[in-house]
Amino acid sequence: MNMLDKKVHHFFNNIKIRLGFYDWQLKEDAVPTEGMCYHNSKTITIGNKVKDYKYLILHEIAHINTCRFCNNAHNPQFWKEFECLLRKYLKRNLKNKDAKWRDFCLKGFQGYYKKCYQRY
C-alpha cells in the first residue's frame, strides 16, 4: 500500500462518506491476513502487500454493515452486502475464490445462521 497510499485513502474516504461512516478510519498494517475490520475502534486495517485494495476495502466495509447479524462472519447478509457494494462501486462481481467461499458458507453454515441470526 505504500505506493498507492493516496489512492487507497482517497477511495476509502470517498466510499465511507457516501455510506455515512464518517468516523471510520483506514490504517496500513502488517497483518497476516489481507485486511481486518475492528468495530470497537472503527478501524479497517489493510496488509502492506495488498494488490486489489478497492476490492478488499469493500469487503471490509461489508462487515461494517452486517456485524449485527454475524459478529464479522461471512453469513448470507454479508455476501449480499459485499456483492451489492462491488456492483455499485466497482461494476464487477465476486472473484472466483470468493464465490466458492460464499457458496461454502451459505451451504455449510446455513442451518446455524438461520437458527441464530436470520430471525432479527
JOZI-V730753 format. One line per field, one symbol per residue. phi: phi as a letter, one per 40 degrees, with the letter a starting at -180 (. if undefined). psi: psi as a letter, one per 30 degrees, with the letter a starting at -180 (. if undefined). Layout:
# JOZI-V730753
phi = ???
psi = ???
This chain:
# JOZI-V730753
phi = .dcbdccccccdcccccccgccccbbbcacccccaabbcccfbbbbccbccccccccccccccdcbcccafgcbcdccccccccccccbbfabccdcccccdccccccbdccccccbccc
psi = fefgeeeeeeeeeeeeeefghegllkkklhkflelljjeeghkkkklggkeieeeeeeeeeeeefgfffghgliaeeeeeeeeeeeeeffhllkleeeeeeeeeeeeegeeeeeeeeff.
